[in-house]
């Protein structure tokens, strides 16, 4: 059955359409991000217990004074910008 799929006209026509392949790749990336969201963003950025006001306004990790715990730094309330701006968590909620 799988061999018949590889020889089918559908696969041939699909691979000849760049927009179809791009849409498929984008869909796989979004669904992969949704599936990996618990590991990409393990904590809730809006949970009051997970952040500290003392970590507020830290610069990104590559800047002087950056903290390796916060790749893109923190906002004024000490929330990690990676977790806060992550679309993976929102995708997981909308597709779950």
Buried (B, 14 or more C-beta within 10 A) or exposed (E): EEEEEEEEEEEEEEEEEEEEEEEEEEEEEBEEBBBEBEEBBEEEBEEEEBBEEEBBEBBBBEEEEBBEEBBBBBBEBBBBBBBBBBEBBBBBEEEE
